[in-house]
Amino acid sequence: MKRIKTLALLFVAALTVVGCSESGAESGRGRLSVALSTDDSAIDLTRASLGLTKPAAADFALTISDATGNVLSEWNSIADYDETTLYNVGNYSAKATYGKTSVEAFETPCFEGTKEFAIINDQTTAVKITAYVANAVVKIECSDAFKNYFTDYSFTLTTAAGTQIPFVAGETRRAFIDPYTFSIEGSATTQTGSTVKISKSFSNIAAKTLYTVKFDVNSGNVGGASVTVTFNDEPVAEIPVDIELNDEI
């Protein structure tokens, strides 16, 4: 009986040694240093900068997560992060955020950036996060022909979340919205006082992308009247306008 107990204890001890050996491959601790840059370019016809005032690094929140996505620690400002913090050896991700895509309005950009990294024993891992525009950006333009044909006009952009953003005549600001879908409803008044209703929905909207919705009359040509809608220079709708004797293009 004593021999059986001895063998059992030796077996448990062997398992313990193996377990320690396997975890030992990932044992140790290291540190992390974080640097941040911002990129306000957007995907459109020109891939141009949006010309935003970029937030300072200290304006970004920082979140550290493990390899499975569990949040380990958070800071309201990267400036509060302590680079002497020790992390167990392993794989992690760092996410920097500024603003929220759920705040949908004119000129309210949100920036986000994520970087995966590995902590190595007794070393400091330097991580540089590039934060990009996380919103979809929408602007509405009206051609001179449209402005000349209609005495007044206005549009309302409605997002997937139900947020309504009004675009009155002459509005040049851009709407920053949660990237999903949006629709535009509007009306325009002709020179004789008749009203043209305008409605169009847009889907497959992506972040970091500038969408230009443009309204024109007859695509700038003379003839029977119709409102043409283009989406990033691609025609997507044509709305007929009832011509009255006093209407002029």
C-alpha positions as CSV (number, residue, x, y, z in Angstrom):
1,M,0.0,0.0,0.0
2,K,2.8,2.4,0.9
3,R,4.5,1.6,-2.5
4,I,1.2,2.5,-4.4
5,K,0.9,5.8,-2.5
6,T,4.6,6.6,-3.3
7,L,4.1,5.9,-7.0
8,A,0.9,8.1,-7.0
9,L,2.8,11.0,-5.4
10,L,5.6,10.6,-7.9
11,F,3.1,10.7,-10.8
12,V,1.5,13.9,-9.5
13,A,4.9,15.5,-9.0
14,A,5.8,14.6,-12.6
15,L,2.6,16.3,-13.9
16,T,3.4,19.4,-11.8
17,V,6.9,19.6,-13.3
18,V,5.5,19.3,-16.9
19,G,2.9,22.0,-16.2
20,C,5.6,24.4,-14.8
21,S,7.8,23.7,-17.8
22,E,5.1,24.5,-20.3
23,S,4.0,27.7,-18.6
24,G,7.7,28.6,-18.1
25,A,8.0,29.0,-21.9
26,E,5.8,32.1,-21.4
27,S,7.1,33.2,-18.1
28,G,8.7,36.5,-17.4
29,R,7.5,40.1,-17.6
30,G,8.2,43.1,-19.8
31,R,7.1,46.7,-20.4
32,L,5.3,48.6,-23.1
33,S,5.8,52.1,-24.5
34,V,3.2,53.7,-26.6
35,A,3.4,56.4,-29.4
36,L,0.5,57.7,-31.4
37,S,0.0,59.4,-34.8
38,T,-3.2,60.4,-36.6
39,D,-4.2,60.1,-40.2
40,D,-7.2,62.2,-41.4
41,S,-7.1,61.1,-45.0
42,A,-10.3,59.6,-46.4
43,I,-11.0,57.2,-49.3
44,D,-12.7,59.2,-52.1
45,L,-12.0,60.2,-55.7
46,T,-8.8,62.0,-54.7
47,R,-7.8,60.2,-51.4
48,A,-7.2,63.7,-50.0
49,S,-6.9,64.8,-46.4
50,L,-10.2,65.9,-44.8
51,G,-8.4,69.0,-43.4
52,L,-9.3,68.2,-39.8
53,T,-7.8,69.7,-36.7
54,K,-6.2,66.5,-35.4
55,P,-6.6,65.9,-31.7
56,A,-3.5,65.7,-29.5
57,A,-2.2,62.4,-28.3
58,A,-3.3,63.2,-24.8
59,D,-6.9,63.5,-26.0
60,F,-7.0,59.8,-26.9
61,A,-8.1,57.0,-24.5
62,L,-6.0,53.8,-24.4
63,T,-7.2,50.2,-23.9
64,I,-4.9,47.2,-23.5
65,S,-6.4,43.8,-24.2
66,D,-5.0,40.3,-24.1
67,A,-4.9,37.9,-27.1
68,T,-8.5,36.7,-26.5
69,G,-9.8,40.3,-26.5
70,N,-10.3,40.6,-22.7
71,V,-9.7,44.2,-21.6
72,L,-6.9,44.3,-19.0
73,S,-6.6,48.0,-18.4
74,E,-7.9,51.3,-19.6
75,W,-6.9,54.9,-19.4
76,N,-9.0,58.0,-20.2
77,S,-5.8,59.6,-21.6
78,I,-2.7,58.1,-23.1
79,A,-0.8,60.8,-21.0
80,D,-1.9,58.8,-17.9
81,Y,-0.3,55.6,-19.1
82,D,2.6,54.5,-16.9
83,E,5.4,52.9,-19.0
84,T,6.8,51.2,-15.9
85,T,3.7,48.9,-15.9
86,L,4.7,45.3,-16.1
87,Y,3.0,42.8,-18.3
88,N,3.3,39.0,-18.5
89,V,5.1,37.7,-21.5
90,G,2.5,37.1,-24.3
91,N,0.5,38.7,-27.1
92,Y,-1.7,41.8,-26.6
93,S,-3.4,44.6,-28.5
94,A,-3.4,48.3,-27.8
95,K,-6.4,50.5,-29.0
96,A,-6.4,54.3,-29.0
97,T,-9.8,56.1,-29.4
98,Y,-10.9,59.7,-29.7
99,G,-14.6,60.5,-29.8
100,K,-17.5,58.1,-30.6
101,T,-19.0,57.2,-34.0
102,S,-22.4,57.2,-32.2
103,V,-22.1,61.0,-32.0
104,E,-23.4,61.8,-35.5
105,A,-23.4,65.5,-36.5
106,F,-21.5,68.1,-38.5
107,E,-17.7,68.0,-38.2
108,T,-17.5,65.5,-35.3
109,P,-14.7,63.1,-36.3
110,C,-13.9,60.0,-34.3
111,F,-10.4,58.5,-34.6
112,E,-9.5,54.9,-33.8
113,G,-6.4,52.8,-34.1
114,T,-5.4,49.3,-33.0
115,K,-2.0,47.6,-32.9
116,E,-1.1,44.1,-31.9
117,F,2.2,43.5,-30.0
118,A,4.1,40.9,-28.0
119,I,5.7,41.4,-24.6
120,I,9.2,39.8,-24.3
121,N,10.9,39.0,-21.0
122,D,12.9,41.9,-19.6
123,Q,12.3,44.1,-22.6
124,T,10.3,47.2,-23.4
125,T,8.1,46.8,-26.5
126,A,7.7,50.0,-28.4
127,V,4.3,50.2,-30.1
128,K,3.2,52.9,-32.5
129,I,-0.5,53.3,-33.1
130,T,-1.9,55.1,-36.1
131,A,-5.4,56.3,-35.6
132,Y,-7.7,56.8,-38.6
133,V,-11.1,58.4,-39.1
134,A,-13.6,55.8,-37.9
135,N,-16.7,57.6,-39.3
136,A,-18.2,57.7,-42.7
137,V,-18.2,61.3,-43.9
138,V,-21.0,62.7,-46.1
139,K,-21.3,66.0,-47.8
140,I,-24.1,67.3,-50.0
141,E,-23.5,69.5,-53.0
142,C,-25.8,71.3,-55.4
143,S,-24.8,72.4,-58.9
144,D,-25.2,76.0,-60.1
145,A,-27.9,74.7,-62.4
146,F,-29.8,73.2,-59.5
147,K,-29.4,76.4,-57.4
148,N,-30.6,78.6,-60.3
149,Y,-33.6,76.4,-61.1
150,F,-34.9,76.1,-57.6
151,T,-35.6,79.1,-55.4
152,D,-35.3,77.1,-52.2
153,Y,-34.3,73.7,-51.1
154,S,-33.3,71.6,-48.1
155,F,-32.3,68.1,-47.2
156,T,-32.3,65.8,-44.2
157,L,-29.8,63.0,-43.8
158,T,-31.0,60.2,-41.6
159,T,-28.5,57.6,-40.3
160,A,-29.1,53.9,-39.5
161,A,-29.4,54.9,-35.8
162,G,-32.2,57.4,-36.7
163,T,-30.1,60.5,-36.2
164,Q,-31.4,63.3,-38.4
165,I,-28.9,65.9,-39.7
166,P,-30.4,68.9,-41.6
167,F,-28.7,70.3,-44.7
168,V,-30.2,73.7,-45.5
169,A,-29.6,75.6,-48.7
170,G,-25.9,76.6,-48.8
171,E,-24.7,74.2,-46.2
172,T,-21.1,73.2,-46.8
173,R,-20.2,71.3,-43.6
174,R,-19.8,67.5,-43.7
175,A,-21.7,65.0,-41.6
176,F,-19.7,62.4,-39.7
177,I,-21.8,59.3,-39.1
178,D,-21.6,55.7,-37.9
179,P,-20.6,53.7,-41.0
180,Y,-23.6,51.6,-42.0
181,T,-26.4,53.1,-44.1
182,F,-28.1,56.5,-44.5
183,S,-30.9,58.1,-46.5
184,I,-31.5,61.6,-47.8
185,E,-35.0,63.2,-47.9
186,G,-35.5,66.6,-49.4
187,S,-37.6,69.1,-51.2
188,A,-37.0,71.9,-53.7
189,T,-39.2,74.8,-54.7
190,T,-39.4,75.8,-58.4
191,Q,-39.7,79.4,-59.6
192,T,-43.5,78.9,-59.9
193,G,-43.8,77.6,-56.4
194,S,-44.3,73.9,-57.1
195,T,-42.4,71.4,-54.9
196,V,-40.2,68.5,-56.0
197,K,-39.7,65.7,-53.5
198,I,-36.3,64.0,-53.4
199,S,-35.6,60.7,-51.7
200,K,-32.6,58.3,-51.9
201,S,-31.1,55.6,-49.7
202,F,-27.5,54.5,-49.6
203,S,-26.0,51.3,-48.2
204,N,-22.7,49.5,-47.8
205,I,-21.2,52.6,-46.2
206,A,-17.6,52.2,-44.9
207,A,-15.5,54.0,-42.3
208,K,-12.7,56.3,-43.4
209,T,-14.6,57.1,-46.6
210,L,-15.9,60.5,-47.9
211,Y,-19.2,60.2,-49.8
212,T,-20.4,63.2,-51.9
213,V,-24.0,63.3,-52.9
214,K,-24.6,65.9,-55.6
215,F,-27.9,67.2,-57.0
216,D,-28.1,68.7,-60.5
217,V,-30.7,69.6,-63.0
218,N,-30.5,67.9,-66.4
219,S,-26.8,67.1,-65.6
220,G,-26.2,70.8,-66.5
221,N,-27.8,70.5,-70.0
222,V,-30.7,72.5,-71.4
223,G,-34.0,70.6,-72.0
224,G,-36.8,68.9,-70.1
225,A,-36.2,69.2,-66.4
226,S,-35.1,66.3,-64.2
227,V,-33.1,66.2,-60.9
228,T,-30.1,64.0,-61.2
229,V,-28.4,62.5,-58.1
230,T,-24.8,61.4,-58.2
231,F,-23.0,59.4,-55.5
232,N,-19.2,60.0,-55.7
233,D,-19.7,61.0,-59.4
234,E,-21.7,57.9,-60.2
235,P,-25.3,58.6,-61.3
236,V,-27.7,56.8,-58.9
237,A,-31.1,58.5,-59.5
238,E,-33.1,60.7,-61.9
239,I,-36.2,62.4,-60.6
240,P,-38.5,64.0,-63.2
241,V,-39.7,67.6,-62.6
242,D,-43.1,68.8,-63.9
243,I,-42.4,71.7,-66.2
244,E,-44.6,74.8,-65.9
245,L,-44.6,77.6,-68.4
246,N,-42.7,80.0,-66.2
247,D,-40.0,77.6,-65.2
248,E,-36.6,78.4,-66.7
249,I,-33.4,76.4,-66.5
